[in-house]
Amino acid sequence: MKAGILRFRFRAVFFSLLASVVFFSCAGRPPAIEEMYPGMEFVPLNSGALAYMYMDIASSRLILEASDLAGFRDKHAAEILDRTDSAVLALFPGNSEMAIQAYALGSYPAGRANFSFFFSRAWKKYKSERGSSFWFSVGDGISVALKKDQAFLGVKNRNVRGLSAEEVWEPWAPVDPFGPYPGRVVPDGFRAYREGAALALWVDEPARNLGAVLETLSIPLQIPAESCFVALDPLENESFSGRIRMEFSQPSQARAILVLMTMARAMMGGAEGGLEGPAALASLIFANPPRQDGSAINLITSPLGSDEIALLFKMFSVSSK
């Protein structure tokens, strides 16, 4: 499994959009996602993702630039971020046709961009099953649709894992960037949990997907959680603190998992410094003892710099079982 897969996906999204959308018009600040979707009960994304991520661009900018998840060391890529206020992304498993789907709010000059798409040989126009049109670049595997202050993005999965050659879909077929109405249901408590965070996500079907995530850390644990939230909170000196909350059906179940996590953490003791790969990532997550809060377990990571954040994101570039 390649560590740079997630970084490549983010780079492809923003670079392809940037290539046709770098204009210098001004627009007012768009509404927040919660205003577009009252109560944030839904996000306009497909089901079946490994995780769904909310990003406040202003406060998560350091995360993106420090870890170079989207190639933001390039000045042109930074310009598209200047036009983006907030975004929600779906990160799909390695055997899905779509790698990433995103919905963003910003000040995008949709009219000029669509004009540019029309005269570009790299882009072809398609009709969505939802009734709207979008543009697809075969070379980059990116689908884009711009509507006033909204951007819809879809990234084709070019690194299919877990499927035979006969099962793999047509590589040149476009992916539809539009999600079904009203979209993916946001779990109870997520909006409150991500408050103040630069970036937050929830793991979909955590009872299944957390096992795949922990497998990348060489931790053979099955976590029958009913929900799992992850957030990165800004600290001083351009660092962040990560927090993870797993909710279980009852306190006794949380207590049993806590015992297993405590044992796993004890096995990592004394291995400070010099760790690489999964061992380093596991040491970050279990830097502090896990704590039980009723039917939930909370984890607080050690302070995360650029290298640690990049390592943390590797958790969500795994294949589902």
C-alpha contacts under 8 A as a table, 3 or more apart, distances in Angstrom:
res1	aa1	res2	aa2	distance
1	M	318	V	7.52
2	K	5	I	5.74
3	A	6	L	7.31
3	A	314	K	6.23
3	A	317	S	7.78
4	G	7	R	5.13
4	G	8	F	6.04
5	I	8	F	5.15
5	I	9	R	6.28
5	I	317	S	6.87
6	L	9	R	5.10
6	L	10	F	6.40
6	L	69	L	7.18
6	L	313	F	7.66
6	L	314	K	7.32
6	L	316	F	7.94
6	L	317	S	6.00
7	R	10	F	5.38
7	R	11	R	6.20
7	R	68	D	7.11
7	R	69	L	4.31
7	R	70	A	5.86
7	R	71	G	7.69
8	F	11	R	5.04
8	F	12	A	6.06
8	F	69	L	7.39
8	F	70	A	7.04
9	R	12	A	5.16
9	R	13	V	6.36
9	R	70	A	7.60
9	R	99	A	7.32
9	R	100	I	7.15
9	R	155	V	7.23
10	F	13	V	5.23
10	F	14	F	6.49
10	F	69	L	6.02
10	F	70	A	4.54
10	F	71	G	7.82
11	R	14	F	5.56
11	R	15	F	5.80
11	R	69	L	6.72
11	R	70	A	3.84
11	R	71	G	5.35
12	A	15	F	5.34
12	A	16	S	5.85
12	A	70	A	7.52
12	A	140	D	6.81
12	A	142	I	7.44
12	A	155	V	7.71
13	V	16	S	5.69
13	V	17	L	6.36
13	V	70	A	7.93
13	V	142	I	6.66
13	V	153	L	7.20
13	V	154	G	7.74
13	V	155	V	6.64
14	F	17	L	5.19
14	F	18	L	5.85
14	F	70	A	6.86
14	F	77	A	6.54
14	F	80	I	7.18
15	F	18	L	4.92
15	F	19	A	6.12
15	F	77	A	6.12
16	S	19	A	5.31
16	S	20	S	7.19
16	S	140	D	7.03
16	S	142	I	6.99
17	L	20	S	5.89
17	L	21	V	6.12
17	L	144	V	7.10
18	L	21	V	5.01
18	L	22	V	5.65
18	L	76	H	7.20
18	L	77	A	6.59
18	L	79	E	7.99
18	L	80	I	6.08
19	A	22	V	6.57
20	S	113	A	6.03
20	S	116	S	6.05
20	S	117	F	6.55
21	V	108	Y	7.60
21	V	109	P	7.32
21	V	112	R	7.59
21	V	113	A	5.06
21	V	116	S	7.72
22	V	76	H	7.94
22	V	79	E	7.43
22	V	80	I	7.20
23	F	109	P	7.24
23	F	112	R	7.85
25	S	109	P	6.93
26	C	107	S	7.24
27	A	107	S	5.39
27	A	108	Y	7.88
28	G	107	S	6.87
29	R	85	D	7.67
29	R	106	G	7.09
29	R	107	S	6.83
30	P	85	D	7.14
30	P	105	L	6.38
30	P	106	G	5.79
30	P	107	S	6.79
30	P	149	D	6.30
31	P	35	E	5.95
31	P	36	M	6.73
31	P	105	L	7.56
32	A	35	E	5.26
32	A	36	M	6.58
32	A	85	D	7.71
32	A	86	S	7.08
32	A	105	L	7.47
33	I	36	M	5.03
33	I	37	Y	5.99
33	I	40	M	7.28
33	I	86	S	7.16
33	I	87	A	7.79
33	I	105	L	7.31
34	E	37	Y	4.91
34	E	38	P	5.21
34	E	39	G	5.96
34	E	40	M	5.03
35	E	38	P	5.33
35	E	39	G	7.85
37	Y	40	M	5.21
37	Y	41	E	7.03
37	Y	42	F	6.74
37	Y	43	V	7.36
38	P	41	E	7.05
40	M	43	V	7.07
40	M	186	V	6.88
40	M	191	R	7.26
41	E	185	V	5.80
41	E	186	V	5.20
41	E	187	P	7.80
42	F	182	P	6.32
42	F	183	G	5.52
42	F	184	R	5.22
42	F	185	V	4.51
42	F	186	V	5.36
43	V	88	V	7.49
43	V	182	P	7.25
43	V	183	G	5.21
43	V	184	R	5.22
43	V	185	V	6.70
43	V	186	V	6.97
44	P	103	Y	7.02
44	P	178	F	7.24
44	P	179	G	5.03
44	P	180	P	6.61
44	P	181	Y	6.66
44	P	182	P	6.25
44	P	183	G	4.21
44	P	184	R	6.21
45	L	89	L	7.73
45	L	90	A	6.78
45	L	101	Q	6.87
45	L	102	A	7.29
45	L	103	Y	7.47
45	L	178	F	7.04
45	L	179	G	4.37
45	L	180	P	6.92
45	L	183	G	5.35
45	L	184	R	5.65
46	N	49	A	7.41
46	N	90	A	7.58
46	N	101	Q	7.83
46	N	179	G	4.98
46	N	180	P	6.61
46	N	183	G	6.57
46	N	184	R	6.30
47	S	183	G	7.99
47	S	184	R	6.13
48	G	92	F	6.91
48	G	204	D	7.62
49	A	52	Y	6.90
49	A	90	A	5.69
49	A	91	L	5.43
49	A	92	F	4.15
49	A	93	P	6.44
49	A	204	D	6.58
50	L	90	A	7.49
50	L	91	L	5.69
50	L	92	F	5.11
50	L	93	P	5.64
50	L	203	V	6.09
50	L	204	D	5.51
50	L	205	E	7.80
50	L	209	N	6.70
50	L	316	F	7.27
50	L	320	S	7.48
51	A	90	A	6.01
51	A	91	L	5.36
51	A	92	F	7.09
51	A	201	L	6.50
51	A	202	W	5.64
51	A	203	V	4.36
51	A	204	D	5.37
51	A	316	F	7.36
52	Y	88	V	7.00
52	Y	89	L	5.63
52	Y	90	A	4.57
52	Y	91	L	6.28
52	Y	201	L	5.28
52	Y	202	W	5.52
52	Y	203	V	6.62
52	Y	204	D	7.33
53	M	88	V	5.42
53	M	89	L	5.04
53	M	90	A	6.40
53	M	91	L	7.75
53	M	199	L	7.18
53	M	200	A	5.70
53	M	201	L	4.05
53	M	202	W	6.70
54	Y	86	S	7.67
54	Y	87	A	5.98
54	Y	88	V	4.44
54	Y	89	L	6.56
54	Y	199	L	5.86
54	Y	200	A	5.32
54	Y	201	L	5.93
55	M	60	S	6.49
55	M	86	S	5.69
55	M	87	A	5.30
55	M	88	V	6.18
55	M	198	A	6.41
55	M	199	L	4.74
55	M	200	A	6.70
56	D	59	S	5.76
56	D	60	S	5.83
56	D	85	D	6.67
56	D	86	S	4.72
56	D	87	A	6.81
56	D	198	A	5.74
56	D	199	L	6.44
57	I	60	S	5.03
57	I	61	R	5.43
57	I	81	L	7.33
57	I	84	T	6.73
57	I	85	D	5.63
57	I	86	S	5.34
57	I	87	A	7.46
57	I	198	A	7.66
58	A	61	R	5.55
58	A	85	D	7.04
59	S	62	L	7.09
59	S	197	A	7.94
59	S	198	A	4.89
59	S	199	L	7.99
59	S	234	P	7.65
60	S	63	I	5.19
60	S	64	L	6.54
60	S	198	A	4.63
60	S	199	L	6.05
61	R	64	L	5.24
61	R	65	E	6.14
62	L	65	E	5.13
62	L	66	A	5.63
62	L	238	E	7.03
63	I	66	A	5.31
63	I	67	S	6.09
63	I	306	S	7.10
63	I	309	I	7.20
64	L	67	S	5.63
64	L	68	D	5.61
64	L	69	L	5.43
64	L	70	A	6.59
64	L	72	F	6.94
65	E	68	D	4.89
65	E	69	L	7.04
65	E	70	A	7.66
65	E	71	G	7.51
65	E	72	F	5.30
65	E	73	R	6.51
66	A	305	G	7.85
66	A	306	S	4.79
66	A	307	D	7.88
67	S	306	S	5.03
67	S	307	D	6.49
67	S	309	I	6.41
67	S	310	A	5.10
68	D	71	G	4.95
68	D	72	F	5.77
68	D	73	R	6.74
69	L	72	F	7.40
69	L	310	A	7.48
70	A	77	A	7.84
71	G	74	D	6.13
71	G	77	A	6.91
72	F	75	K	6.96
72	F	77	A	5.37
72	F	78	A	5.53
73	R	77	A	7.57
73	R	78	A	7.46
74	D	77	A	5.50
74	D	78	A	6.60
75	K	78	A	5.11
75	K	79	E	6.65
76	H	79	E	5.22
76	H	80	I	7.12
77	A	80	I	5.61
77	A	81	L	6.86
78	A	81	L	5.15
78	A	82	D	6.42
79	E	82	D	5.04
79	E	83	R	6.81
80	I	83	R	5.22
80	I	84	T	6.65
81	L	84	T	5.02
81	L	85	D	7.94
82	D	85	D	7.87
83	R	106	G	5.22
83	R	107	S	5.17
83	R	108	Y	6.46
84	T	87	A	7.70
84	T	104	A	6.83
84	T	105	L	5.91
84	T	106	G	4.10
84	T	107	S	6.62
85	D	104	A	7.47
85	D	105	L	5.62
85	D	106	G	5.07
86	S	104	A	5.82
86	S	105	L	5.54
86	S	106	G	7.22
87	A	102	A	6.88
87	A	103	Y	5.59
87	A	104	A	4.10
87	A	105	L	6.25
88	V	102	A	5.76
88	V	103	Y	5.45
88	V	104	A	6.49
89	L	100	I	6.87
89	L	101	Q	5.65
89	L	102	A	4.30
89	L	103	Y	6.46
90	A	100	I	5.62
90	A	101	Q	5.14
90	A	102	A	6.32
91	L	99	A	6.37
91	L	100	I	5.01
91	L	101	Q	6.99
91	L	316	F	7.43
92	F	96	S	6.29
92	F	98	M	6.64
92	F	99	A	5.19
92	F	100	I	6.00
93	P	96	S	5.75
93	P	99	A	7.09
93	P	317	S	7.09
93	P	318	V	6.22
93	P	319	S	4.86
93	P	320	S	5.55
94	G	99	A	7.17
94	G	157	N	7.58
94	G	159	N	7.18
94	G	160	V	5.60
94	G	161	R	5.13
94	G	162	G	7.25
94	G	317	S	7.38
94	G	318	V	6.40
94	G	319	S	4.57
94	G	320	S	7.01
95	N	160	V	5.41
95	N	161	R	5.16
95	N	162	G	5.70
95	N	163	L	6.48
95	N	319	S	6.55
95	N	320	S	7.47
96	S	99	A	6.60
96	S	157	N	6.90
96	S	160	V	7.29
97	E	156	K	6.29
97	E	157	N	5.37
97	E	160	V	7.80
97	E	169	W	7.13
97	E	175	V	7.74
98	M	101	Q	7.18
98	M	154	G	6.88
98	M	155	V	5.75
98	M	156	K	4.75
98	M	157	N	5.03
98	M	175	V	6.65
99	A	154	G	7.72
99	A	155	V	5.46
99	A	156	K	5.62
99	A	157	N	4.57
100	I	153	L	7.98
100	I	154	G	5.90
100	I	155	V	5.10
100	I	156	K	7.45
100	I	157	N	7.95
101	Q	152	F	7.69
101	Q	153	L	5.56
101	Q	154	G	4.46
101	Q	155	V	6.28
101	Q	177	P	6.39
102	A	151	A	7.92
102	A	152	F	5.88
102	A	153	L	4.97
102	A	154	G	6.47
102	A	177	P	7.59
103	Y	150	Q	7.25
103	Y	151	A	5.77
103	Y	152	F	4.81
103	Y	153	L	6.43
104	A	150	Q	5.76
104	A	151	A	5.08
104	A	152	F	6.63
105	L	149	D	5.65
105	L	150	Q	4.74
105	L	151	A	6.39
106	G	149	D	5.19
106	G	150	Q	6.26
106	G	151	A	7.67
107	S	148	K	7.68
107	S	149	D	5.32
107	S	150	Q	7.92
108	Y	146	L	7.38
108	Y	148	K	6.71
108	Y	149	D	5.81
108	Y	150	Q	7.31
108	Y	151	A	7.71
109	P	112	R	5.69
109	P	113	A	6.13
109	P	148	K	7.07
110	A	113	A	5.06
110	A	114	N	6.04
110	A	146	L	5.29
110	A	147	K	6.00
110	A	148	K	5.71
110	A	149	D	7.90
111	G	114	N	5.34
111	G	115	F	6.28
112	R	115	F	5.01
112	R	116	S	6.25
113	A	116	S	5.01
113	A	117	F	6.20
113	A	146	L	7.90
114	N	117	F	4.92
114	N	118	F	6.15
114	N	146	L	7.72
115	F	118	F	5.17
115	F	119	F	6.71
116	S	119	F	5.46
116	S	120	S	6.26
117	F	120	S	5.18
117	F	123	W	5.92
117	F	124	K	7.72
117	F	135	W	7.20
118	F	123	W	7.32
118	F	124	K	7.64
118	F	125	K	7.85
120	S	123	W	5.80
121	R	124	K	7.48
122	A	137	S	5.58
122	A	138	V	7.08
122	A	139	G	7.08
123	W	135	W	5.97
123	W	136	F	5.34
123	W	137	S	4.62
123	W	138	V	7.27
124	K	135	W	5.46
124	K	136	F	5.36
124	K	137	S	6.58
125	K	133	S	6.89
125	K	134	F	5.80
125	K	135	W	4.54
125	K	136	F	6.42
126	Y	133	S	5.67
126	Y	134	F	5.47
126	Y	135	W	6.10
126	Y	136	F	7.26
127	K	131	G	6.62
127	K	132	S	6.04
127	K	133	S	4.48
127	K	134	F	6.39
128	S	131	G	5.31
128	S	132	S	5.28
128	S	133	S	5.51
128	S	134	F	6.82
128	S	176	D	6.16
128	S	178	F	7.27
129	E	132	S	7.53
129	E	176	D	7.84
130	R	178	F	7.09
130	R	180	P	7.17
133	S	145	A	7.02
134	F	143	S	6.61
134	F	144	V	5.63
134	F	145	A	4.66
134	F	146	L	7.96
134	F	176	D	7.74
134	F	177	P	7.61
135	W	143	S	5.48
135	W	144	V	5.20
135	W	145	A	6.32
136	F	141	G	7.03
136	F	142	I	5.62
136	F	143	S	4.28
136	F	144	V	6.41
136	F	174	P	6.11
136	F	175	V	7.92
137	S	140	D	5.53
137	S	141	G	5.51
137	S	142	I	5.34
137	S	143	S	6.51
138	V	141	G	5.00
138	V	142	I	7.17
138	V	172	W	5.91
138	V	173	A	7.95
138	V	174	P	7.59
141	G	155	V	5.90
141	G	156	K	4.87
141	G	157	N	7.75
141	G	158	R	7.81
141	G	172	W	7.55
141	G	174	P	7.25
142	I	153	L	7.18
142	I	154	G	5.76
142	I	155	V	4.74
142	I	156	K	6.16
142	I	174	P	7.77
142	I	175	V	7.73
143	S	152	F	7.99
143	S	153	L	5.58
143	S	154	G	4.88
143	S	155	V	6.42
143	S	174	P	6.81
143	S	175	V	6.32
143	S	176	D	6.75
143	S	177	P	5.98
144	V	151	A	7.22
144	V	152	F	5.76
144	V	153	L	4.79
144	V	154	G	6.66
144	V	177	P	6.62
145	A	151	A	5.82
145	A	152	F	5.08
145	A	153	L	6.65
145	A	177	P	7.25
146	L	149	D	7.58
146	L	150	Q	5.83
146	L	151	A	4.60
146	L	152	F	6.40
147	K	150	Q	5.06
147	K	151	A	6.33
152	F	177	P	5.54
152	F	178	F	6.38
153	L	177	P	4.96
153	L	178	F	7.75
154	G	175	V	6.17
154	G	176	D	6.47
154	G	177	P	4.43
155	V	175	V	7.12
156	K	174	P	7.41
156	K	175	V	6.28
157	N	160	V	6.19
158	R	171	P	7.39
160	V	163	L	6.82
160	V	168	V	7.51
161	R	319	S	6.89
162	G	319	S	7.45
163	L	166	E	7.99
163	L	167	E	5.91
163	L	168	V	6.36
164	S	167	E	5.28
164	S	168	V	6.54
165	A	168	V	5.41
168	V	171	P	7.96
170	E	173	A	5.56
176	D	179	G	7.81
179	G	183	G	5.97
180	P	183	G	5.14
186	V	190	F	7.01
187	P	190	F	5.77
187	P	202	W	7.97
187	P	227	S	7.82
188	D	191	R	7.66
189	G	192	A	5.47
189	G	193	Y	6.14
190	F	193	Y	4.94
190	F	194	R	6.17
190	F	202	W	7.45
190	F	229	F	7.08
191	R	194	R	5.50
191	R	195	E	6.51
192	A	195	E	5.35
193	Y	229	F	7.61
193	Y	231	A	7.85
194	R	197	A	5.24
194	R	199	L	7.41
194	R	200	A	5.54
194	R	231	A	6.27
196	G	233	D	6.90
197	A	200	A	6.41
197	A	231	A	6.05
197	A	232	L	5.60
197	A	233	D	4.63
197	A	234	P	7.06
198	A	231	A	7.54
198	A	232	L	5.85
198	A	233	D	5.71
198	A	234	P	6.54
199	L	231	A	5.71
199	L	232	L	5.41
199	L	233	D	7.42
200	A	229	F	7.31
200	A	230	V	5.55
200	A	231	A	4.11
200	A	232	L	6.36
201	L	229	F	5.84
201	L	230	V	5.31
201	L	231	A	6.44
202	W	227	S	7.52
202	W	228	C	5.69
202	W	229	F	4.44
202	W	230	V	6.21
203	V	206	P	5.56
203	V	209	N	7.28
203	V	210	L	7.63
203	V	227	S	7.14
203	V	228	C	5.50
203	V	229	F	6.49
204	D	209	N	7.06
204	D	227	S	7.74
204	D	228	C	7.91
205	E	208	R	5.76
205	E	209	N	6.05
205	E	226	E	7.58
205	E	227	S	7.55
206	P	209	N	4.92
206	P	210	L	5.12
206	P	211	G	7.98
206	P	223	I	7.59
206	P	224	P	7.23
206	P	225	A	5.82
206	P	226	E	6.44
206	P	227	S	6.01
206	P	228	C	6.24
207	A	210	L	6.08
207	A	211	G	7.18
207	A	222	Q	7.40
207	A	223	I	5.68
207	A	224	P	4.38
207	A	225	A	5.15
207	A	226	E	6.62
208	R	211	G	5.85
208	R	212	A	7.27
208	R	223	I	7.91
208	R	224	P	7.70
208	R	321	K	7.83
209	N	212	A	5.21
209	N	213	V	6.43
209	N	320	S	6.33
209	N	321	K	7.79
210	L	213	V	4.94
210	L	214	L	6.06
210	L	222	Q	7.35
210	L	223	I	6.41
211	G	214	L	5.18
211	G	215	E	6.04
211	G	220	P	7.56
211	G	221	L	6.40
211	G	222	Q	5.25
211	G	223	I	6.48
212	A	215	E	5.07
212	A	216	T	6.80
212	A	318	V	6.83
212	A	319	S	7.08
212	A	320	S	6.18
212	A	321	K	6.96
213	V	216	T	5.51
213	V	217	L	7.13
213	V	315	M	5.56
213	V	316	F	6.90
213	V	318	V	6.68
214	L	217	L	5.04
214	L	218	S	6.51
214	L	219	I	5.34
214	L	220	P	6.76
214	L	221	L	6.82
214	L	315	M	7.96
215	E	218	S	4.98
215	E	219	I	5.52
215	E	220	P	5.96
215	E	221	L	7.78
216	T	219	I	7.51
216	T	278	P	6.30
216	T	315	M	6.93
216	T	318	V	7.60
217	L	278	P	4.44
217	L	279	A	6.43
217	L	281	L	6.87
217	L	282	A	5.82
218	S	278	P	6.65
218	S	279	A	7.66
219	I	264	A	7.57
223	I	257	I	7.30
224	P	248	F	7.01
225	A	228	C	6.87
225	A	246	M	5.99
225	A	247	E	5.57
225	A	248	F	4.82
225	A	249	S	7.45
226	E	246	M	7.44
226	E	247	E	5.60
226	E	248	F	5.34
226	E	249	S	6.66
227	S	246	M	5.71
227	S	247	E	5.19
227	S	248	F	7.28
228	C	244	I	7.12
228	C	245	R	5.60
228	C	246	M	4.44
228	C	247	E	6.43
229	F	244	I	5.69
229	F	245	R	5.25
229	F	246	M	6.64
230	V	242	G	7.19
230	V	243	R	5.74
230	V	244	I	4.54
230	V	245	R	6.61
231	A	242	G	5.70
231	A	243	R	5.38
231	A	244	I	6.66
232	L	240	F	5.98
232	L	241	S	5.54
232	L	242	G	4.49
232	L	243	R	6.51
233	D	240	F	5.31
233	D	241	S	5.15
233	D	242	G	6.34
233	D	243	R	7.98
234	P	238	E	7.30
234	P	239	S	6.25
234	P	240	F	4.50
234	P	241	S	6.50
235	L	238	E	6.46
235	L	239	S	5.20
235	L	240	F	4.96
235	L	241	S	6.66
235	L	303	P	7.98
236	E	239	S	6.06
236	E	240	F	7.83
238	E	305	G	7.26
239	S	303	P	6.33
239	S	304	L	5.44
239	S	305	G	4.97
239	S	306	S	7.63
240	F	303	P	5.63
240	F	304	L	5.03
240	F	305	G	6.74
241	S	300	I	7.20
241	S	301	T	6.13
241	S	302	S	6.48
241	S	303	P	5.00
241	S	304	L	5.98
242	G	300	I	5.82
242	G	301	T	5.06
242	G	302	S	7.37
242	G	303	P	7.46
242	G	304	L	7.40
243	R	298	N	7.19
243	R	299	L	5.60
243	R	300	I	4.56
243	R	301	T	6.22
244	I	298	N	5.70
244	I	299	L	5.02
244	I	300	I	6.54
245	R	296	A	6.74
245	R	297	I	5.74
245	R	298	N	4.60
245	R	299	L	6.47
246	M	296	A	5.45
246	M	297	I	5.29
246	M	298	N	6.61
247	E	254	A	7.67
247	E	295	S	5.97
247	E	296	A	4.23
247	E	297	I	6.58
248	F	251	P	7.17
248	F	253	Q	6.49
248	F	254	A	5.85
248	F	295	S	5.34
248	F	296	A	5.82
249	S	253	Q	6.94
249	S	254	A	7.98
249	S	295	S	6.58
250	Q	253	Q	5.54
250	Q	254	A	6.62
250	Q	294	G	7.77
250	Q	295	S	4.94
251	P	254	A	5.01
251	P	255	R	6.09
251	P	294	G	5.32
251	P	295	S	3.92
251	P	296	A	7.19
252	S	255	R	4.98
252	S	256	A	6.32
252	S	295	S	7.40
253	Q	256	A	5.20
253	Q	257	I	6.42
253	Q	295	S	7.35
254	A	257	I	5.20
254	A	258	L	6.04
254	A	292	Q	6.99
254	A	294	G	7.74
254	A	295	S	5.45
254	A	296	A	5.98
254	A	297	I	6.46
255	R	258	L	4.95
255	R	259	V	6.40
255	R	292	Q	6.99
255	R	295	S	7.97
256	A	259	V	5.28
256	A	260	L	6.63
257	I	260	L	5.09
257	I	261	M	6.13
258	L	261	M	5.06
258	L	262	T	6.01
258	L	290	P	6.84
258	L	291	R	7.51
258	L	292	Q	7.05
258	L	297	I	7.08
259	V	262	T	5.11
259	V	263	M	6.25
260	L	263	M	5.12
260	L	264	A	6.20
261	M	264	A	4.97
261	M	265	R	6.05
261	M	290	P	7.28
262	T	265	R	5.06
262	T	266	A	6.17
262	T	289	P	7.05
262	T	290	P	7.01
263	M	266	A	5.06
263	M	267	M	6.42
264	A	267	M	5.25
264	A	268	M	6.82
265	R	268	M	5.26
265	R	269	G	6.73
265	R	283	S	8.00
265	R	286	F	6.11
265	R	289	P	7.75
266	A	269	G	5.19
268	M	271	A	6.04
268	M	283	S	7.03
269	G	272	E	7.58
271	A	274	G	7.99
271	A	275	L	7.31
272	E	275	L	7.07
275	L	279	A	5.95
275	L	280	A	4.78
276	E	279	A	5.89
276	E	280	A	4.87
276	E	281	L	7.72
277	G	280	A	5.49
277	G	281	L	6.41
277	G	311	L	7.65
278	P	281	L	5.05
278	P	282	A	6.03
279	A	282	A	5.15
279	A	283	S	6.18
280	A	283	S	5.13
280	A	284	L	6.39
281	L	284	L	5.16
281	L	285	I	6.47
281	L	308	E	7.68
281	L	311	L	6.29
281	L	312	L	6.34
282	A	285	I	5.22
282	A	286	F	6.14
283	S	286	F	5.23
283	S	287	A	5.58
284	L	287	A	5.16
284	L	301	T	5.54
284	L	302	S	5.77
284	L	308	E	7.83
285	I	288	N	7.70
285	I	299	L	7.10
285	I	300	I	6.99
285	I	301	T	4.88
285	I	302	S	7.31
286	F	289	P	6.46
286	F	290	P	7.22
286	F	299	L	7.12
286	F	300	I	7.58
286	F	301	T	6.47
287	A	300	I	7.40
287	A	301	T	5.59
287	A	302	S	5.57
288	N	299	L	7.03
288	N	300	I	6.11
288	N	301	T	6.45
288	N	302	S	7.21
289	P	299	L	7.19
290	P	297	I	6.59
290	P	298	N	5.80
290	P	299	L	5.01
290	P	300	I	7.59
291	R	297	I	5.54
291	R	298	N	5.23
291	R	299	L	6.65
292	Q	295	S	7.25
292	Q	296	A	5.80
292	Q	297	I	4.49
292	Q	298	N	6.34
293	D	296	A	5.06
293	D	297	I	5.92
293	D	298	N	7.21
294	G	297	I	7.96
301	T	304	L	7.72
304	L	307	D	7.71
304	L	308	E	5.22
304	L	309	I	5.89
305	G	308	E	5.32
305	G	309	I	6.09
306	S	309	I	5.27
306	S	310	A	6.33
307	D	310	A	5.29
307	D	311	L	6.29
308	E	311	L	4.98
308	E	312	L	6.11
309	I	312	L	4.94
309	I	313	F	6.35
310	A	313	F	5.34
310	A	314	K	6.84
311	L	314	K	5.39
311	L	315	M	7.69
312	L	315	M	5.87
313	F	316	F	5.76
313	F	317	S	7.39
314	K	317	S	5.41
314	K	318	V	7.70
315	M	318	V	6.67
